[in-house]
Amino acid sequence: MFVLDDLLFRPLVGIVNALHSIALDELYDIESLEAQLKENQLLYELGERDEDEYRRRKERLEADLEVARDVHERLSSGRVEVKG
């Protein structure tokens, strides 16, 4: 029974781990967040975004960027995985 579980279950866990990593990588895209920060700054400098909106958006993007960097650090160190 255990051999059958190992043959059927382990490959499935490997696939789920890979999909999980890909999804986290897409969800927490550091380059995209950095580009949004630059765009926010540019729009503020051009006068198309007022200071309050600029600051709110900047704070939210910086917080999201911090989370994204943490997720990517965990992914690269192997600390994020699906337990089977």
Summary of the structure (lengths in Angstrom):
residues: 84
radius of gyration: 19.4
end to end distance: 16.4
largest distance: 67.9
contacts: 193
relative contact order: 0.16
helix: 82%
strand: 0%
